[in-house]
């Protein structure tokens, strides 16, 4: 397994370590609920250094990036970020990612940890005579996410963050003799920052943020809390809502598929697509927690499956995301999830389950 440079810090803090996407990562420290509460109410600090950083540069880099992602990047300005997916020729999802515009000839793609090498190889083989350079620089960087209503203020204690830094924008900040890429992004539904730092300075930055936030109640936060937070916020996770058999339209991501006036890999397939299933969100009665792979039924018949599920501390009820078949005799309103042989009634609802800033 790979280890981030912060591995010993996690162990020293009492984290329970698990394998995730080929990496040894902290799943929890003090406990999932306390870490979740810290992020929703104060601030939590996550190590996300396992994520991949792929740089694309050169005179044709804008056109190239625009061709390999479903979202349009041609009108992006330096400092802007967009969420997108990459599709194969059949319209299935290679990965979902963030695209950073570093300039008209310089782009950063932040991809999922388990897909970093696959994505790099896939992107590299899609170069078709363009004057571009593709580099996988993931080992060169650490990535920290400080999330929660107090997170920006905590980070501002140790670095100069522009007060007008907008959501899905980034800036380059001098800190400790290094340059950080600081973005107003995250995966929790709360305000926050993601900070990309050279690998050799990652531990120092981690320690500095914890010290700056100790009077604000900052907490170490692990993968379990991160997953709980992202489900409440309705975000997709590769390997759950997205995979190489799932198209972005069925996954409810048509808003990042820009068809008009451009061509991209997978467009022809998506234009012809007639989705056979759709993503839904639901709550369950009682305390039964839906898990990935649990069967969704309508009138006793199997119509789909759960992709993600948890118990929401905010809503105080089980919540889940899944796919159900389109058509048939079910209406999408008479659903149940099979939990340990019992059918538990499910109430379909809209995403996100909670809105940013909602507290217990």
C-alpha positions in Angstrom: 0.0 0.0 0.0 1.0 3.6 -0.6 1.3 5.9 2.4 1.0 9.7 2.5 3.7 11.7 4.1 1.3 12.3 7.1 0.9 8.6 7.9 2.9 8.8 11.1 1.0 11.9 12.2 -2.2 9.9 11.9 -0.9 7.0 13.9 0.4 9.3 16.6 -3.1 10.9 16.8 -4.6 7.6 17.4 -6.2 7.1 14.0 -7.6 3.7 12.9 -5.8 3.1 9.6 -7.4 1.2 6.7 -6.7 0.5 3.0 -8.5 2.9 0.6 -7.8 2.9 -3.1 -4.5 1.3 -2.6 -3.5 3.8 0.2 -3.2 3.4 4.0 -5.5 6.1 5.3 -7.1 7.2 8.5 -10.7 6.1 8.7 -11.4 7.8 12.0 -9.7 9.4 15.1 -11.9 10.3 18.0 -15.0 8.9 16.3 -17.1 9.4 13.2 -19.9 11.4 14.9 -17.6 13.8 16.8 -15.5 14.4 13.6 -18.7 15.0 11.6 -20.0 17.5 14.2 -16.6 19.3 14.2 -16.9 19.9 10.4 -20.6 20.9 10.5 -20.1 23.2 13.5 -16.4 24.3 13.6 -13.7 22.9 11.4 -12.1 19.5 10.5 -8.8 18.8 8.9 -8.5 15.9 6.3 -5.5 14.4 4.7 -6.4 14.0 1.0 -2.8 13.7 -0.3 -3.8 10.4 -1.9 -5.6 12.3 -4.7 -3.9 12.5 -8.0 -2.5 15.7 -9.7 -2.1 15.6 -13.5 -0.8 18.7 -15.3 -1.5 19.4 -18.9 0.4 22.2 -20.7 1.3 23.5 -24.1 -0.2 25.6 -26.9 -3.0 23.1 -27.6 -3.7 22.3 -24.0 -7.0 24.1 -23.8 -8.5 22.4 -26.8 -7.1 19.1 -25.6 -8.6 19.3 -22.1 -11.9 20.5 -23.6 -11.9 17.3 -25.7 -11.3 14.9 -22.9 -13.8 16.2 -20.4 -17.6 16.6 -20.7 -17.7 20.1 -19.2 -16.5 23.1 -21.3 -13.3 24.7 -20.3 -12.7 27.1 -23.2 -14.2 30.1 -21.4 -12.4 29.5 -18.1 -10.1 32.2 -16.7 -7.0 31.8 -14.7 -8.0 30.9 -11.1 -11.3 29.2 -12.0 -12.2 25.5 -11.3 -14.9 23.3 -12.8 -16.2 19.9 -11.8 -16.4 17.5 -14.7 -16.2 13.8 -15.8 -14.2 12.1 -18.4 -16.0 9.6 -20.6 -14.9 6.8 -22.8 -16.1 6.4 -26.4 -19.2 4.6 -25.1 -20.1 7.5 -22.8 -19.2 5.6 -19.6 -17.3 7.4 -16.8 -13.6 7.1 -16.7 -13.4 9.3 -13.7 -14.8 12.5 -12.2 -12.4 15.3 -11.5 -11.7 19.0 -10.8 -10.2 21.0 -13.6 -8.1 24.0 -12.6 -7.3 26.7 -15.2 -3.7 27.8 -14.4 -3.6 29.9 -17.6 -4.5 29.4 -21.2 -1.7 26.9 -21.7 -1.6 25.3 -18.2 -4.2 23.1 -16.6 -4.3 21.0 -13.5 -6.6 17.9 -13.2 -7.2 16.6 -9.7 -8.4 13.0 -10.0 -9.4 10.2 -7.7 -6.7 8.4 -5.8 -7.6 4.9 -7.1 -7.7 6.2 -10.7 -4.6 8.4 -10.8 -2.4 6.0 -12.8 -5.3 4.8 -14.9 -6.3 8.4 -15.7 -2.8 9.4 -16.6 -2.4 6.5 -19.0 -5.9 7.2 -20.5 -5.2 10.9 -20.9 -1.8 10.3 -22.4 -3.1 7.9 -25.0 -5.7 10.4 -26.1 -3.2 12.9 -27.4 -3.7 13.1 -31.2 -1.0 15.2 -32.6 -1.7 18.1 -30.3 1.2 20.1 -28.9 0.6 19.2 -25.3 2.6 17.8 -22.4 0.9 15.5 -19.9 2.6 14.9 -16.5 1.5 12.9 -13.5 3.0 15.0 -10.7 1.0 13.3 -7.9 4.1 12.3 -5.8 5.3 15.9 -5.7 2.3 17.3 -3.7 0.4 16.8 -0.5 -3.2 17.9 -0.4 -5.0 19.0 2.8 -8.7 19.9 3.2 -9.8 22.1 6.0 -13.6 22.2 6.1 -16.3 23.8 8.2 -17.6 27.3 9.0 -14.5 28.3 10.8 -12.0 26.8 8.4 -11.2 29.8 6.2 -10.7 32.0 9.3 -8.3 29.4 10.7 -6.2 29.2 7.5 -6.1 32.9 7.3 -4.2 33.0 10.6 -1.2 31.5 9.0 -1.4 32.7 5.3 -2.7 35.6 3.3 -5.9 34.4 1.7 -7.8 36.9 -0.5 -11.1 37.8 1.2 -12.8 37.7 -2.2 -11.7 34.2 -3.0 -14.9 32.7 -4.4 -16.4 29.2 -4.4 -14.7 27.0 -7.1 -11.8 29.5 -7.5 -8.2 29.2 -6.4 -5.2 31.4 -5.8 -1.5 30.9 -5.2 -0.3 31.8 -1.7 3.2 32.2 -0.3 3.6 30.2 2.9 6.7 29.0 4.7 8.9 29.7 1.7 6.7 27.6 -0.6 3.8 28.4 -2.9 0.5 26.8 -2.1 -2.5 26.3 -4.4 -5.4 27.3 -2.2 -8.9 26.5 -3.6 -12.4 27.3 -2.2 -13.5 23.7 -2.7 -14.3 20.6 -0.7 -16.4 17.5 -0.4 -18.4 18.1 2.7 -21.1 20.6 1.8 -19.5 23.2 4.2 -17.4 26.2 3.4 -13.7 25.3 3.3 -10.4 25.2 1.5 -8.2 22.6 -0.2 -4.5 23.3 0.0 -2.0 21.8 -2.3 1.6 21.9 -1.0 4.9 20.4 -2.0 5.3 17.0 -0.4 8.2 18.1 1.8 6.2 20.8 3.5 3.0 18.8 4.0 3.6 17.8 7.6 4.6 21.4 8.6 1.4 22.7 7.1 -0.7 20.1 8.8 0.8 21.0 12.2 0.4 24.7 11.5 -3.3 24.4 10.7 -4.0 22.3 13.8 -2.1 24.8 16.0 -3.9 27.8 14.4 -7.3 26.1 14.9 -6.9 24.6 18.4 -8.8 27.5 20.1 -11.5 27.2 17.4 -12.1 23.5 18.1 -10.5 22.1 15.0 -10.5 18.3 14.8 -8.7 15.6 12.9 -11.1 14.1 10.5 -10.9 10.7 8.7 -12.5 8.9 5.7 -15.6 7.8 7.5 -16.6 11.3 8.5 -15.8 12.5 5.0 -18.0 9.8 3.5 -20.9 10.7 5.9 -20.6 14.4 5.1 -20.5 13.8 1.3 -23.5 11.6 1.4 -25.5 14.1 3.4 -24.4 16.7 0.8 -25.4 14.5 -2.2 -22.0 14.2 -3.8 -21.1 11.2 -6.0 -18.2 8.9 -5.2 -16.3 7.0 -7.8 -16.8 3.3 -7.2 -20.3 4.0 -5.8 -22.5 6.4 -7.9 -19.9 6.5 -10.7 -17.9 3.8 -12.4 -16.9 2.5 -15.9 -20.4 1.1 -16.5 -22.2 4.4 -15.6 -22.9 7.3 -17.8 -23.1 10.9 -16.3 -26.6 11.5 -17.6 -28.1 8.5 -15.6 -25.9 9.7 -12.6 -27.7 13.0 -12.5 -24.7 14.9 -13.8 -26.1 16.3 -17.1 -25.3 19.7 -15.8 -21.6 19.0 -16.3 -22.2 17.6 -19.9 -22.0 20.6 -22.3 -23.1 19.3 -25.7 -23.5 22.5 -27.7 -20.8 23.9 -30.0 -18.1 21.5 -29.0 -16.9 17.9 -29.4 -15.6 15.6 -26.7 -14.9 12.0 -26.1 -18.1 10.2 -25.5 -20.4 12.9 -26.9 -21.8 10.8 -29.8 -22.8 8.0 -27.4 -24.4 10.4 -24.9 -26.4 12.1 -27.6 -27.9 8.8 -28.6 -28.4 7.6 -25.0 -31.7 6.5 -23.7 -31.1 6.0 -20.0 -32.4 2.7 -18.6 -32.0 3.8 -15.0 -31.8 6.9 -12.9 -30.2 8.0 -9.6 -32.4 8.6 -6.7 -32.1 9.7 -3.1 -34.2 8.3 -0.3 -34.7 8.1 3.5 -35.7 5.0 5.4 -38.0 4.4 8.3 -36.5 3.3 11.6 -32.7 2.8 12.2 -31.9 0.3 9.4 -28.9 1.6 7.4 -28.8 1.0 3.7 -25.5 -0.2 2.4 -24.0 -0.4 -1.1 -25.4 -3.3 -3.0 -28.6 -3.6 -1.0 -31.6 -4.3 -3.3 -34.2 -1.7 -4.0 -37.7 -3.2 -4.6 -41.1 -2.0 -5.8 -44.1 -4.2 -5.2 -41.7 -6.9 -4.1 -39.8 -6.9 -7.4 -36.2 -5.9 -7.7 -35.9 -2.5 -9.5 -32.5 -1.3 -8.5 -29.7 -1.1 -5.9 -28.2 1.1 -3.3 -24.9 2.8 -4.1 -24.3 4.7 -0.8 -26.0 4.8 2.5 -25.5 6.0 6.1 -27.3 7.3 9.2 -27.5 11.1 9.1 -26.8 12.8 12.4 -28.4 16.0 11.1 -31.7 14.4 9.9 -31.6 11.7 12.6 -32.6 9.0 10.0 -31.1 6.6 7.6 -30.4 8.1 4.1 -29.2 6.6 0.9 -28.5 7.0 -2.8 -29.1 4.4 -5.5 -30.3 3.6 -9.0 -33.6 2.3 -10.1 -34.8 1.2 -13.5 -36.8 3.6 -15.6 -40.2 2.4 -16.7 -41.9 -0.8 -15.6 -44.8 -0.8 -13.2 -43.2 1.1 -10.4 -43.7 4.8 -10.0 -40.6 5.5 -7.9 -42.9 6.3 -5.0 -43.6 2.8 -3.7 -40.0 1.7 -3.0 -38.4 -0.3 -0.3 -34.9 -1.3 0.5 -34.2 -4.9 1.5 -32.2 -5.0 4.8 -31.4 -8.4 6.2 -34.3 -10.0 4.5 -36.9 -7.3 5.4 -38.3 -4.7 3.1 -38.0 -1.2 4.7 -40.1 1.5 3.1 -38.1 4.2 1.4 -39.2 7.8 0.8 -37.7 9.3 -2.3 -36.4 12.9 -1.8 -34.2 15.5 -3.5 -30.5 16.0 -3.2 -28.8 17.3 -1.2 -30.2 15.8 2.0 -29.1 18.9 3.9 -28.0 22.3 2.7 -24.7 23.8 3.7 -24.7 25.4 7.1 -27.5 23.2 8.5 -26.6 22.2 12.0 -27.9 19.5 14.4 
